Amino acid sequence: MTLARSDLARLIYDRIASRCETIFGDGITGLEPSGDGVQVTFERAAPRRFDLVVGADGLHSAVRKLAFGDDGRFEAYLAGS
């Protein structure tokens, strides 16, 4: 079975849209964990606190880098052919 990324994204969004806030058209520039959530700073919007942050920004995710550090810490050549 093959499922296009855009179809998967639409299915996920349709499922959560009425229960979760989804932000499009802005970027995350900072994450600061606290005891009861995460303080998030944005490129355009004012900072806000969230219970959960999901970064769905691609292979070299800026959100992942903010949360866990440089990709190089987690990537390794496995000598596959």
N, CA, C, O and CB atoms as a CASP TS submission, in Angstrom:
PFRMAT TS
TARGET T0000
AUTHOR 0000-0000-0000
METHOD Language model
MODEL 1
PARENT N/A
ATOM      1  N   MET     1       0.846  -1.168   0.000  1.00  0.00           N
ATOM      2  CA  MET     1       0.000   0.000   0.000  1.00  0.00           C
ATOM      3  C   MET     1       0.892   1.232   0.000  1.00  0.00           C
ATOM      4  O   MET     1       1.899   1.281   0.706  1.00  0.00           O
ATOM      5  CB  MET     1      -0.963  -0.003   1.215  1.00  0.00           C
ATOM      6  N   THR     2       0.521   2.212  -0.785  1.00  0.00           N
ATOM      7  CA  THR     2       1.230   3.478  -0.836  1.00  0.00           C
ATOM      8  C   THR     2       0.272   4.593  -0.445  1.00  0.00           C
ATOM      9  O   THR     2      -0.884   4.620  -0.867  1.00  0.00           O
ATOM     10  CB  THR     2       1.830   3.727  -2.243  1.00  0.00           C
ATOM     11  N   LEU     3       0.776   5.510   0.367  1.00  0.00           N
ATOM     12  CA  LEU     3      -0.030   6.638   0.811  1.00  0.00           C
ATOM     13  C   LEU     3       0.796   7.898   0.632  1.00  0.00           C
ATOM     14  O   LEU     3       1.877   8.024   1.207  1.00  0.00           O
ATOM     15  CB  LEU     3      -0.492   6.469   2.295  1.00  0.00           C
ATOM     16  N   ALA     4       0.301   8.814  -0.150  1.00  0.00           N
ATOM     17  CA  ALA     4       1.020  10.072  -0.382  1.00  0.00           C
ATOM     18  C   ALA     4       1.095  10.868   0.912  1.00  0.00           C
ATOM     19  O   ALA     4       0.155  10.864   1.707  1.00  0.00           O
ATOM     20  CB  ALA     4       0.330  10.909  -1.491  1.00  0.00           C
ATOM     21  N   ARG     5       2.221  11.553   1.122  1.00  0.00           N
ATOM     22  CA  ARG     5       2.412  12.369   2.322  1.00  0.00           C
ATOM     23  C   ARG     5       1.272  13.362   2.509  1.00  0.00           C
ATOM     24  O   ARG     5       0.789  13.553   3.625  1.00  0.00           O
ATOM     25  CB  ARG     5       3.743  13.115   2.249  1.00  0.00           C
ATOM     26  N   SER     6       0.839  13.995   1.422  1.00  0.00           N
ATOM     27  CA  SER     6      -0.244  14.983   1.529  1.00  0.00           C
ATOM     28  C   SER     6      -1.546  14.337   1.992  1.00  0.00           C
ATOM     29  O   SER     6      -2.307  14.944   2.745  1.00  0.00           O
ATOM     30  CB  SER     6      -0.463  15.681   0.182  1.00  0.00           C
ATOM     31  N   ASP     7      -1.807  13.099   1.542  1.00  0.00           N
ATOM     32  CA  ASP     7      -3.011  12.385   1.989  1.00  0.00           C
ATOM     33  C   ASP     7      -2.916  12.038   3.477  1.00  0.00           C
ATOM     34  O   ASP     7      -3.891  12.174   4.217  1.00  0.00           O
ATOM     35  CB  ASP     7      -3.217  11.099   1.157  1.00  0.00           C
ATOM     36  N   LEU     8      -1.743  11.593   3.902  1.00  0.00           N
ATOM     37  CA  LEU     8      -1.541  11.279   5.313  1.00  0.00           C
ATOM     38  C   LEU     8      -1.698  12.531   6.171  1.00  0.00           C
ATOM     39  O   LEU     8      -2.352  12.500   7.213  1.00  0.00           O
ATOM     40  CB  LEU     8      -0.154  10.653   5.532  1.00  0.00           C
ATOM     41  N   ALA     9      -1.100  13.623   5.729  1.00  0.00           N
ATOM     42  CA  ALA     9      -1.217  14.875   6.476  1.00  0.00           C
ATOM     43  C   ALA     9      -2.672  15.304   6.607  1.00  0.00           C
ATOM     44  O   ALA     9      -3.096  15.736   7.680  1.00  0.00           O
ATOM     45  CB  ALA     9      -0.407  15.977   5.797  1.00  0.00           C
ATOM     46  N   ARG    10      -3.434  15.191   5.537  1.00  0.00           N
ATOM     47  CA  ARG    10      -4.859  15.553   5.563  1.00  0.00           C
ATOM     48  C   ARG    10      -5.631  14.656   6.522  1.00  0.00           C
ATOM     49  O   ARG    10      -6.470  15.145   7.278  1.00  0.00           O
ATOM     50  CB  ARG    10      -5.467  15.458   4.151  1.00  0.00           C
ATOM     51  N   LEU    11      -5.364  13.354   6.506  1.00  0.00           N
ATOM     52  CA  LEU    11      -6.042  12.422   7.411  1.00  0.00           C
ATOM     53  C   LEU    11      -5.754  12.756   8.878  1.00  0.00           C
ATOM     54  O   LEU    11      -6.660  12.769   9.711  1.00  0.00           O
ATOM     55  CB  LEU    11      -5.611  10.981   7.107  1.00  0.00           C
ATOM     56  N   ILE    12      -4.495  13.022   9.178  1.00  0.00           N
ATOM     57  CA  ILE    12      -4.133  13.367  10.559  1.00  0.00           C
ATOM     58  C   ILE    12      -4.789  14.685  10.960  1.00  0.00           C
ATOM     59  O   ILE    12      -5.384  14.783  12.033  1.00  0.00           O
ATOM     60  CB  ILE    12      -2.595  13.464  10.716  1.00  0.00           C
ATOM     61  N   TYR    13      -4.681  15.692  10.103  1.00  0.00           N
ATOM     62  CA  TYR    13      -5.270  16.997  10.418  1.00  0.00           C
ATOM     63  C   TYR    13      -6.782  16.891  10.620  1.00  0.00           C
ATOM     64  O   TYR    13      -7.316  17.444  11.582  1.00  0.00           O
ATOM     65  CB  TYR    13      -4.960  18.003   9.303  1.00  0.00           C
ATOM     66  N   ASP    14      -7.461  16.199   9.740  1.00  0.00           N
ATOM     67  CA  ASP    14      -8.915  16.048   9.874  1.00  0.00           C
ATOM     68  C   ASP    14      -9.287  15.393  11.198  1.00  0.00           C
ATOM     69  O   ASP    14     -10.315  15.720  11.791  1.00  0.00           O
ATOM     70  CB  ASP    14      -9.473  15.223   8.712  1.00  0.00           C
ATOM     71  N   ARG    15      -8.461  14.479  11.653  1.00  0.00           N
ATOM     72  CA  ARG    15      -8.741  13.759  12.902  1.00  0.00           C
ATOM     73  C   ARG    15      -8.548  14.639  14.141  1.00  0.00           C
ATOM     74  O   ARG    15      -9.288  14.506  15.116  1.00  0.00           O
ATOM     75  CB  ARG    15      -7.844  12.531  13.003  1.00  0.00           C
ATOM     76  N   ILE    16      -7.551  15.540  14.108  1.00  0.00           N
ATOM     77  CA  ILE    16      -7.235  16.335  15.297  1.00  0.00           C
ATOM     78  C   ILE    16      -7.765  17.757  15.281  1.00  0.00           C
ATOM     79  O   ILE    16      -7.751  18.424  16.315  1.00  0.00           O
ATOM     80  CB  ILE    16      -5.776  16.382  15.475  1.00  0.00           C
ATOM     81  N   ALA    17      -8.231  18.236  14.143  1.00  0.00           N
ATOM     82  CA  ALA    17      -8.568  19.656  13.971  1.00  0.00           C
ATOM     83  C   ALA    17      -9.534  20.195  15.016  1.00  0.00           C
ATOM     84  O   ALA    17      -9.381  21.331  15.465  1.00  0.00           O
ATOM     85  CB  ALA    17      -9.155  19.870  12.615  1.00  0.00           C
ATOM     86  N   SER    18     -10.509  19.416  15.404  1.00  0.00           N
ATOM     87  CA  SER    18     -11.500  19.914  16.359  1.00  0.00           C
ATOM     88  C   SER    18     -11.016  19.815  17.805  1.00  0.00           C
ATOM     89  O   SER    18     -11.670  20.338  18.708  1.00  0.00           O
ATOM     90  CB  SER    18     -12.799  19.147  16.203  1.00  0.00           C
ATOM     91  N   ARG    19      -9.880  19.152  18.040  1.00  0.00           N
ATOM     92  CA  ARG    19      -9.407  18.939  19.412  1.00  0.00           C
ATOM     93  C   ARG    19      -8.068  19.578  19.732  1.00  0.00           C
ATOM     94  O   ARG    19      -7.717  19.716  20.903  1.00  0.00           O
ATOM     95  CB  ARG    19      -9.313  17.490  19.677  1.00  0.00           C
ATOM     96  N   CYS    20      -7.311  19.973  18.713  1.00  0.00           N
ATOM     97  CA  CYS    20      -5.970  20.519  18.917  1.00  0.00           C
ATOM     98  C   CYS    20      -5.786  21.781  18.090  1.00  0.00           C
ATOM     99  O   CYS    20      -6.305  21.893  16.979  1.00  0.00           O
ATOM    100  CB  CYS    20      -4.895  19.478  18.553  1.00  0.00           C
ATOM    101  N   GLU    21      -5.048  22.718  18.640  1.00  0.00           N
ATOM    102  CA  GLU    21      -4.684  23.898  17.867  1.00  0.00           C
ATOM    103  C   GLU    21      -3.531  23.524  16.940  1.00  0.00           C
ATOM    104  O   GLU    21      -2.557  22.905  17.370  1.00  0.00           O
ATOM    105  CB  GLU    21      -4.294  25.092  18.800  1.00  0.00           C
ATOM    106  N   THR    22      -3.643  23.896  15.683  1.00  0.00           N
ATOM    107  CA  THR    22      -2.605  23.660  14.698  1.00  0.00           C
ATOM    108  C   THR    22      -2.181  25.011  14.141  1.00  0.00           C
ATOM    109  O   THR    22      -3.029  25.806  13.733  1.00  0.00           O
ATOM    110  CB  THR    22      -3.097  22.703  13.564  1.00  0.00           C
ATOM    111  N   ILE    23      -0.891  25.277  14.120  1.00  0.00           N
ATOM    112  CA  ILE    23      -0.376  26.575  13.671  1.00  0.00           C
ATOM    113  C   ILE    23       0.359  26.386  12.359  1.00  0.00           C
ATOM    114  O   ILE    23       1.293  25.589  12.271  1.00  0.00           O
ATOM    115  CB  ILE    23       0.561  27.214  14.737  1.00  0.00           C
ATOM    116  N   PHE    24      -0.064  27.119  11.340  1.00  0.00           N
ATOM    117  CA  PHE    24       0.580  27.104  10.034  1.00  0.00           C
ATOM    118  C   PHE    24       1.147  28.492   9.753  1.00  0.00           C
ATOM    119  O   PHE    24       0.669  29.481  10.308  1.00  0.00           O
ATOM    120  CB  PHE    24      -0.420  26.671   8.917  1.00  0.00           C
ATOM    121  N   GLY    25       2.148  28.568   8.907  1.00  0.00           N
ATOM    122  CA  GLY    25       2.662  29.846   8.440  1.00  0.00           C
ATOM    123  C   GLY    25       3.538  30.584   9.434  1.00  0.00           C
ATOM    124  O   GLY    25       3.713  31.796   9.311  1.00  0.00           O
ATOM    125  N   ASP    26       4.089  29.889  10.410  1.00  0.00           N
ATOM    126  CA  ASP    26       5.008  30.504  11.365  1.00  0.00           C
ATOM    127  C   ASP    26       6.100  29.489  11.658  1.00  0.00           C
ATOM    128  O   ASP    26       5.951  28.308  11.343  1.00  0.00           O
ATOM    129  CB  ASP    26       4.269  30.950  12.685  1.00  0.00           C
ATOM    130  N   GLY    27       7.171  29.927  12.244  1.00  0.00           N
ATOM    131  CA  GLY    27       8.252  29.019  12.592  1.00  0.00           C
ATOM    132  C   GLY    27       8.580  29.121  14.067  1.00  0.00           C
ATOM    133  O   GLY    27       8.396  30.171  14.682  1.00  0.00           O
ATOM    134  N   ILE    28       9.060  28.042  14.626  1.00  0.00           N
ATOM    135  CA  ILE    28       9.464  28.010  16.028  1.00  0.00           C
ATOM    136  C   ILE    28      10.942  28.367  16.109  1.00  0.00           C
ATOM    137  O   ILE    28      11.766  27.801  15.391  1.00  0.00           O
ATOM    138  CB  ILE    28       9.189  26.611  16.668  1.00  0.00           C
ATOM    139  N   THR    29      11.273  29.312  16.991  1.00  0.00           N
ATOM    140  CA  THR    29      12.664  29.733  17.158  1.00  0.00           C
ATOM    141  C   THR    29      13.236  29.335  18.507  1.00  0.00           C
ATOM    142  O   THR    29      14.448  29.416  18.707  1.00  0.00           O
ATOM    143  CB  THR    29      12.776  31.224  16.986  1.00  0.00           C
ATOM    144  N   GLY    30      12.395  28.909  19.434  1.00  0.00           N
ATOM    145  CA  GLY    30      12.887  28.510  20.742  1.00  0.00           C
ATOM    146  C   GLY    30      11.908  27.618  21.477  1.00  0.00           C
ATOM    147  O   GLY    30      10.692  27.761  21.347  1.00  0.00           O
ATOM    148  N   LEU    31      12.460  26.692  22.257  1.00  0.00           N
ATOM    149  CA  LEU    31      11.672  25.792  23.105  1.00  0.00           C
ATOM    150  C   LEU    31      12.290  25.824  24.494  1.00  0.00           C
ATOM    151  O   LEU    31      13.496  25.629  24.647  1.00  0.00           O
ATOM    152  CB  LEU    31      11.635  24.320  22.527  1.00  0.00           C
ATOM    153  N   GLU    32      11.472  26.069  25.499  1.00  0.00           N
ATOM    154  CA  GLU    32      11.956  26.084  26.875  1.00  0.00           C
ATOM    155  C   GLU    32      11.048  25.208  27.725  1.00  0.00           C
ATOM    156  O   GLU    32       9.971  25.646  28.130  1.00  0.00           O
ATOM    157  CB  GLU    32      12.011  27.534  27.436  1.00  0.00           C
ATOM    158  N   PRO    33      11.472  23.964  28.006  1.00  0.00           N
ATOM    159  CA  PRO    33      10.641  23.071  28.817  1.00  0.00           C
ATOM    160  C   PRO    33      10.457  23.616  30.227  1.00  0.00           C
ATOM    161  O   PRO    33      11.365  24.219  30.799  1.00  0.00           O
ATOM    162  CB  PRO    33      11.261  21.672  28.876  1.00  0.00           C
ATOM    163  N   SER    34       9.284  23.398  30.768  1.00  0.00           N
ATOM    164  CA  SER    34       9.016  23.739  32.164  1.00  0.00           C
ATOM    165  C   SER    34       8.290  22.549  32.770  1.00  0.00           C
ATOM    166  O   SER    34       7.970  21.592  32.066  1.00  0.00           O
ATOM    167  CB  SER    34       8.170  25.072  32.299  1.00  0.00           C
ATOM    168  N   GLY    35       8.033  22.602  34.051  1.00  0.00           N
ATOM    169  CA  GLY    35       7.423  21.476  34.737  1.00  0.00           C
ATOM    170  C   GLY    35       6.083  21.045  34.183  1.00  0.00           C
ATOM    171  O   GLY    35       5.726  19.869  34.263  1.00  0.00           O
ATOM    172  N   ASP    36       5.339  21.980  33.622  1.00  0.00           N
ATOM    173  CA  ASP    36       3.988  21.653  33.154  1.00  0.00           C
ATOM    174  C   ASP    36       3.760  21.942  31.680  1.00  0.00           C
ATOM    175  O   ASP    36       2.616  22.093  31.253  1.00  0.00           O
ATOM    176  CB  ASP    36       2.985  22.409  33.955  1.00  0.00           C
ATOM    177  N   GLY    37       4.838  22.021  30.889  1.00  0.00           N
ATOM    178  CA  GLY    37       4.659  22.268  29.468  1.00  0.00           C
ATOM    179  C   GLY    37       5.925  22.783  28.815  1.00  0.00           C
ATOM    180  O   GLY    37       7.035  22.563  29.301  1.00  0.00           O
ATOM    181  N   VAL    38       5.732  23.471  27.705  1.00  0.00           N
ATOM    182  CA  VAL    38       6.846  24.016  26.931  1.00  0.00           C
ATOM    183  C   VAL    38       6.519  25.449  26.545  1.00  0.00           C
ATOM    184  O   VAL    38       5.457  25.717  25.983  1.00  0.00           O
ATOM    185  CB  VAL    38       7.132  23.152  25.667  1.00  0.00           C
ATOM    186  N   GLN    39       7.427  26.371  26.844  1.00  0.00           N
ATOM    187  CA  GLN    39       7.298  27.758  26.391  1.00  0.00           C
ATOM    188  C   GLN    39       7.900  27.809  24.987  1.00  0.00           C
ATOM    189  O   GLN    39       9.059  27.446  24.787  1.00  0.00           O
ATOM    190  CB  GLN    39       8.021  28.783  27.383  1.00  0.00           C
ATOM    191  N   VAL    40       7.108  28.260  24.023  1.00  0.00           N
ATOM    192  CA  VAL    40       7.520  28.269  22.626  1.00  0.00           C
ATOM    193  C   VAL    40       7.623  29.703  22.135  1.00  0.00           C
ATOM    194  O   VAL    40       6.701  30.496  22.323  1.00  0.00           O
ATOM    195  CB  VAL    40       6.533  27.465  21.755  1.00  0.00           C
ATOM    196  N   THR    41       8.743  30.036  21.507  1.00  0.00           N
ATOM    197  CA  THR    41       8.877  31.334  20.847  1.00  0.00           C
ATOM    198  C   THR    41       8.803  31.108  19.340  1.00  0.00           C
ATOM    199  O   THR    41       9.283  30.103  18.815  1.00  0.00           O
ATOM    200  CB  THR    41      10.219  32.049  21.249  1.00  0.00           C
ATOM    201  N   PHE    42       8.189  32.068  18.669  1.00  0.00           N
ATOM    202  CA  PHE    42       7.913  31.973  17.239  1.00  0.00           C
ATOM    203  C   PHE    42       8.630  33.064  16.462  1.00  0.00           C
ATOM    204  O   PHE    42       9.085  34.054  17.036  1.00  0.00           O
ATOM    205  CB  PHE    42       6.416  32.051  16.983  1.00  0.00           C
ATOM    206  N   GLU    43       8.727  32.875  15.153  1.00  0.00           N
ATOM    207  CA  GLU    43       9.283  33.907  14.271  1.00  0.00           C
ATOM    208  C   GLU    43       8.390  35.139  14.250  1.00  0.00           C
ATOM    209  O   GLU    43       8.899  36.260  14.256  1.00  0.00           O
ATOM    210  CB  GLU    43       9.460  33.360  12.845  1.00  0.00           C
ATOM    211  N   ARG    44       7.070  34.962  14.226  1.00  0.00           N
ATOM    212  CA  ARG    44       6.150  36.084  14.071  1.00  0.00           C
ATOM    213  C   ARG    44       5.228  36.295  15.284  1.00  0.00           C
ATOM    214  O   ARG    44       5.032  37.431  15.716  1.00  0.00           O
ATOM    215  CB  ARG    44       5.314  35.874  12.838  1.00  0.00           C
ATOM    216  N   ALA    45       4.678  35.243  15.817  1.00  0.00           N
ATOM    217  CA  ALA    45       3.699  35.354  16.904  1.00  0.00           C
ATOM    218  C   ALA    45       4.387  35.534  18.257  1.00  0.00           C
ATOM    219  O   ALA    45       5.577  35.259  18.414  1.00  0.00           O
ATOM    220  CB  ALA    45       2.797  34.112  16.937  1.00  0.00           C
ATOM    221  N   ALA    46       3.618  35.994  19.209  1.00  0.00           N
ATOM    222  CA  ALA    46       4.120  36.152  20.576  1.00  0.00           C
ATOM    223  C   ALA    46       4.375  34.774  21.198  1.00  0.00           C
ATOM    224  O   ALA    46       3.721  33.800  20.825  1.00  0.00           O
ATOM    225  CB  ALA    46       3.112  36.965  21.443  1.00  0.00           C
ATOM    226  N   PRO    47       5.316  34.685  22.138  1.00  0.00           N
ATOM    227  CA  PRO    47       5.580  33.410  22.815  1.00  0.00           C
ATOM    228  C   PRO    47       4.338  32.902  23.548  1.00  0.00           C
ATOM    229  O   PRO    47       3.519  33.681  24.036  1.00  0.00           O
ATOM    230  CB  PRO    47       6.745  33.563  23.804  1.00  0.00           C
ATOM    231  N   ARG    48       4.220  31.564  23.611  1.00  0.00           N
ATOM    232  CA  ARG    48       3.093  30.918  24.292  1.00  0.00           C
ATOM    233  C   ARG    48       3.539  29.622  24.926  1.00  0.00           C
ATOM    234  O   ARG    48       4.577  29.068  24.565  1.00  0.00           O
ATOM    235  CB  ARG    48       1.937  30.659  23.318  1.00  0.00           C
ATOM    236  N   ARG    49       2.748  29.136  25.879  1.00  0.00           N
ATOM    237  CA  ARG    49       3.023  27.864  26.537  1.00  0.00           C
ATOM    238  C   ARG    49       2.082  26.797  26.009  1.00  0.00           C
ATOM    239  O   ARG    49       0.893  27.046  25.812  1.00  0.00           O
ATOM    240  CB  ARG    49       2.887  27.994  28.064  1.00  0.00           C
ATOM    241  N   PHE    50       2.624  25.599  25.779  1.00  0.00           N
ATOM    242  CA  PHE    50       1.828  24.478  25.285  1.00  0.00           C
ATOM    243  C   PHE    50       2.108  23.250  26.144  1.00  0.00           C
ATOM    244  O   PHE    50       3.173  23.137  26.752  1.00  0.00           O
ATOM    245  CB  PHE    50       2.138  24.188  23.787  1.00  0.00           C
ATOM    246  N   ASP    51       1.146  22.334  26.190  1.00  0.00           N
ATOM    247  CA  ASP    51       1.337  21.054  26.865  1.00  0.00           C
ATOM    248  C   ASP    51       2.207  20.123  26.033  1.00  0.00           C
ATOM    249  O   ASP    51       2.967  19.324  26.579  1.00  0.00           O
ATOM    250  CB  ASP    51      -0.010  20.396  27.154  1.00  0.00           C
ATOM    251  N   LEU    52       2.096  20.225  24.713  1.00  0.00           N
ATOM    252  CA  LEU    52       2.808  19.338  23.799  1.00  0.00           C
ATOM    253  C   LEU    52       3.135  20.098  22.524  1.00  0.00           C
ATOM    254  O   LEU    52       2.310  20.862  22.022  1.00  0.00           O
ATOM    255  CB  LEU    52       1.972  18.067  23.484  1.00  0.00           C
ATOM    256  N   VAL    53       4.330  19.892  22.004  1.00  0.00           N
ATOM    257  CA  VAL    53       4.740  20.487  20.737  1.00  0.00           C
ATOM    258  C   VAL    53       5.122  19.352  19.795  1.00  0.00           C
ATOM    259  O   VAL    53       5.950  18.506  20.133  1.00  0.00           O
ATOM    260  CB  VAL    53       5.932  21.496  20.930  1.00  0.00           C
ATOM    261  N   VAL    54       4.515  19.340  18.611  1.00  0.00           N
ATOM    262  CA  VAL    54       4.855  18.371  17.576  1.00  0.00           C
ATOM    263  C   VAL    54       5.444  19.149  16.410  1.00  0.00           C
ATOM    264  O   VAL    54       4.767  19.982  15.808  1.00  0.00           O
ATOM    265  CB  VAL    54       3.603  17.524  17.133  1.00  0.00           C
ATOM    266  N   GLY    55       6.686  18.881  16.096  1.00  0.00           N
ATOM    267  CA  GLY    55       7.325  19.532  14.960  1.00  0.00           C
ATOM    268  C   GLY    55       7.200  18.644  13.742  1.00  0.00           C
ATOM    269  O   GLY    55       7.755  17.546  13.712  1.00  0.00           O
ATOM    270  N   ALA    56       6.488  19.102  12.751  1.00  0.00           N
ATOM    271  CA  ALA    56       6.304  18.334  11.517  1.00  0.00           C
ATOM    272  C   ALA    56       6.913  19.133  10.373  1.00  0.00           C
ATOM    273  O   ALA    56       6.248  19.456   9.389  1.00  0.00           O
ATOM    274  CB  ALA    56       4.785  18.027  11.247  1.00  0.00           C
ATOM    275  N   ASP    57       8.188  19.439  10.530  1.00  0.00           N
ATOM    276  CA  ASP    57       8.833  20.346   9.582  1.00  0.00           C
ATOM    277  C   ASP    57       9.940  19.677   8.777  1.00  0.00           C
ATOM    278  O   ASP    57      10.902  20.335   8.382  1.00  0.00           O
ATOM    279  CB  ASP    57       9.396  21.531  10.315  1.00  0.00           C
ATOM    280  N   GLY    58       9.812  18.380   8.531  1.00  0.00           N
ATOM    281  CA  GLY    58      10.658  17.738   7.545  1.00  0.00           C
ATOM    282  C   GLY    58      11.882  17.017   8.063  1.00  0.00           C
ATOM    283  O   GLY    58      12.123  16.921   9.267  1.00  0.00           O
ATOM    284  N   LEU    59      12.649  16.513   7.108  1.00  0.00           N
ATOM    285  CA  LEU    59      13.800  15.657   7.374  1.00  0.00           C
ATOM    286  C   LEU    59      14.831  16.323   8.290  1.00  0.00           C
ATOM    287  O   LEU    59      15.268  15.720   9.270  1.00  0.00           O
ATOM    288  CB  LEU    59      14.456  15.266   6.069  1.00  0.00           C
ATOM    289  N   HIS    60      15.210  17.527   7.986  1.00  0.00           N
ATOM    290  CA  HIS    60      16.173  18.261   8.816  1.00  0.00           C
ATOM    291  C   HIS    60      15.414  19.277   9.661  1.00  0.00           C
ATOM    292  O   HIS    60      15.578  20.487   9.505  1.00  0.00           O
ATOM    293  CB  HIS    60      17.262  18.970   7.936  1.00  0.00           C
ATOM    294  N   SER    61      14.598  18.769  10.542  1.00  0.00           N
ATOM    295  CA  SER    61      13.656  19.537  11.332  1.00  0.00           C
ATOM    296  C   SER    61      14.325  20.578  12.238  1.00  0.00           C
ATOM    297  O   SER    61      15.194  20.247  13.044  1.00  0.00           O
ATOM    298  CB  SER    61      12.833  18.605  12.161  1.00  0.00           C
ATOM    299  N   ALA    62      13.911  21.823  12.093  1.00  0.00           N
ATOM    300  CA  ALA    62      14.382  22.887  12.987  1.00  0.00           C
ATOM    301  C   ALA    62      13.866  22.659  14.399  1.00  0.00           C
ATOM    302  O   ALA    62      14.570  22.942  15.368  1.00  0.00           O
ATOM    303  CB  ALA    62      13.935  24.271  12.474  1.00  0.00           C
ATOM    304  N   VAL    63      12.651  22.155  14.525  1.00  0.00           N
ATOM    305  CA  VAL    63      12.075  21.886  15.844  1.00  0.00           C
ATOM    306  C   VAL    63      12.868  20.776  16.536  1.00  0.00           C
ATOM    307  O   VAL    63      13.176  20.890  17.722  1.00  0.00           O
ATOM    308  CB  VAL    63      10.574  21.491  15.722  1.00  0.00           C
ATOM    309  N   ARG    64      13.199  19.716  15.821  1.00  0.00           N
ATOM    310  CA  ARG    64      14.008  18.635  16.398  1.00  0.00           C
ATOM    311  C   ARG    64      15.359  19.166  16.855  1.00  0.00           C
ATOM    312  O   ARG    64      15.843  18.801  17.926  1.00  0.00           O
ATOM    313  CB  ARG    64      14.204  17.494  15.378  1.00  0.00           C
ATOM    314  N   LYS    65      15.970  20.028  16.044  1.00  0.00           N
ATOM    315  CA  LYS    65      17.275  20.590  16.407  1.00  0.00           C
ATOM    316  C   LYS    65      17.170  21.424  17.679  1.00  0.00           C
ATOM    317  O   LYS    65      18.056  21.365  18.531  1.00  0.00           O
ATOM    318  CB  LYS    65      17.832  21.448  15.258  1.00  0.00           C
ATOM    319  N   LEU    66      16.105  22.194  17.814  1.00  0.00           N
ATOM    320  CA  LEU    66      15.911  22.982  19.026  1.00  0.00           C
ATOM    321  C   LEU    66      15.713  22.093  20.255  1.00  0.00           C
ATOM    322  O   LEU    66      16.181  22.417  21.346  1.00  0.00           O
ATOM    323  CB  LEU    66      14.717  23.912  18.859  1.00  0.00           C
ATOM    324  N   ALA    67      15.024  20.987  20.070  1.00  0.00           N
ATOM    325  CA  ALA    67      14.720  20.101  21.194  1.00  0.00           C
ATOM    326  C   ALA    67      15.884  19.186  21.568  1.00  0.00           C
ATOM    327  O   ALA    67      16.114  18.930  22.750  1.00  0.00           O
ATOM    328  CB  ALA    67      13.511  19.263  20.867  1.00  0.00           C
ATOM    329  N   PHE    68      16.626  18.689  20.563  1.00  0.00           N
ATOM    330  CA  PHE    68      17.601  17.635  20.832  1.00  0.00           C
ATOM    331  C   PHE    68      19.035  17.950  20.403  1.00  0.00           C
ATOM    332  O   PHE    68      19.952  17.205  20.749  1.00  0.00           O
ATOM    333  CB  PHE    68      17.167  16.397  20.156  1.00  0.00           C
ATOM    334  N   GLY    69      19.244  19.025  19.665  1.00  0.00           N
ATOM    335  CA  GLY    69      20.585  19.359  19.209  1.00  0.00           C
ATOM    336  C   GLY    69      20.791  19.015  17.745  1.00  0.00           C
ATOM    337  O   GLY    69      19.864  18.601  17.049  1.00  0.00           O
ATOM    338  N   ASP    70      22.015  19.193  17.295  1.00  0.00           N
ATOM    339  CA  ASP    70      22.384  19.006  15.894  1.00  0.00           C
ATOM    340  C   ASP    70      22.140  17.573  15.422  1.00  0.00           C
ATOM    341  O   ASP    70      22.361  16.616  16.165  1.00  0.00           O
ATOM    342  CB  ASP    70      23.845  19.373  15.688  1.00  0.00           C
ATOM    343  N   ASP    71      21.678  17.438  14.165  1.00  0.00           N
ATOM    344  CA  ASP    71      21.424  16.121  13.561  1.00  0.00           C
ATOM    345  C   ASP    71      22.641  15.202  13.635  1.00  0.00           C
ATOM    346  O   ASP    71      22.492  13.990  13.786  1.00  0.00           O
ATOM    347  CB  ASP    71      21.002  16.286  12.109  1.00  0.00           C
ATOM    348  N   GLY    72      23.833  15.765  13.529  1.00  0.00           N
ATOM    349  CA  GLY    72      25.052  14.977  13.527  1.00  0.00           C
ATOM    350  C   GLY    72      25.208  14.085  14.750  1.00  0.00           C
ATOM    351  O   GLY    72      25.894  13.065  14.688  1.00  0.00           O
ATOM    352  N   ARG    73      24.586  14.453  15.845  1.00  0.00           N
ATOM    353  CA  ARG    73      24.643  13.640  17.064  1.00  0.00           C
ATOM    354  C   ARG    73      23.879  12.331  16.902  1.00  0.00           C
ATOM    355  O   ARG    73      24.119  11.378  17.644  1.00  0.00           O
ATOM    356  CB  ARG    73      24.082  14.423  18.248  1.00  0.00           C
ATOM    357  N   PHE    74      22.949  12.276  15.928  1.00  0.00           N
ATOM    358  CA  PHE    74      22.051  11.140  15.798  1.00  0.00           C
ATOM    359  C   PHE    74      22.195  10.392  14.484  1.00  0.00           C
ATOM    360  O   PHE    74      21.608   9.322  14.320  1.00  0.00           O
ATOM    361  CB  PHE    74      20.651  11.599  15.946  1.00  0.00           C
ATOM    362  N   GLU    75      22.962  10.930  13.548  1.00  0.00           N
ATOM    363  CA  GLU    75      23.133  10.302  12.252  1.00  0.00           C
ATOM    364  C   GLU    75      24.443   9.543  12.209  1.00  0.00           C
ATOM    365  O   GLU    75      25.466  10.010  12.710  1.00  0.00           O
ATOM    366  CB  GLU    75      23.080  11.340  11.136  1.00  0.00           C
ATOM    367  N   ALA    76      24.398   8.356  11.599  1.00  0.00           N
ATOM    368  CA  ALA    76      25.618   7.574  11.457  1.00  0.00           C
ATOM    369  C   ALA    76      25.517   6.771  10.156  1.00  0.00           C
ATOM    370  O   ALA    76      24.458   6.236   9.827  1.00  0.00           O
ATOM    371  CB  ALA    76      25.839   6.631  12.699  1.00  0.00           C
ATOM    372  N   TYR    77      26.615   6.694   9.433  1.00  0.00           N
ATOM    373  CA  TYR    77      26.679   5.900   8.213  1.00  0.00           C
ATOM    374  C   TYR    77      26.746   4.429   8.628  1.00  0.00           C
ATOM    375  O   TYR    77      27.608   4.039   9.415  1.00  0.00           O
ATOM    376  CB  TYR    77      27.917   6.306   7.320  1.00  0.00           C
ATOM    377  N   LEU    78      25.836   3.622   8.098  1.00  0.00           N
ATOM    378  CA  LEU    78      25.764   2.218   8.492  1.00  0.00           C
ATOM    379  C   LEU    78      26.387   1.275   7.461  1.00  0.00           C
ATOM    380  O   LEU    78      26.270   0.056   7.585  1.00  0.00           O
ATOM    381  CB  LEU    78      24.325   1.829   8.725  1.00  0.00           C
ATOM    382  N   ALA    79      27.043   1.829   6.452  1.00  0.00           N
ATOM    383  CA  ALA    79      27.749   1.046   5.433  1.00  0.00           C
ATOM    384  C   ALA    79      26.824   0.094   4.670  1.00  0.00           C
ATOM    385  O   ALA    79      27.230  -1.000   4.278  1.00  0.00           O
ATOM    386  CB  ALA    79      28.866   0.253   6.080  1.00  0.00           C
ATOM    387  N   GLY    80      25.592   0.520   4.468  1.00  0.00           N
ATOM    388  CA  GLY    80      24.660  -0.295   3.688  1.00  0.00           C
ATOM    389  C   GLY    80      24.926  -0.157   2.209  1.00  0.00           C
ATOM    390  O   GLY    80      25.493   0.842   1.767  1.00  0.00           O
ATOM    391  N   SER    81      24.522  -1.155   1.438  1.00  0.00           N
ATOM    392  CA  SER    81      24.741  -1.063  -0.005  1.00  0.00           C
ATOM    393  C   SER    81      23.423  -1.062  -0.741  1.00  0.00           C
ATOM    394  O   SER    81      23.402  -0.990  -1.970  1.00  0.00           O
ATOM    395  CB  SER    81      25.616  -2.215  -0.497  1.00  0.00           C
TER
END
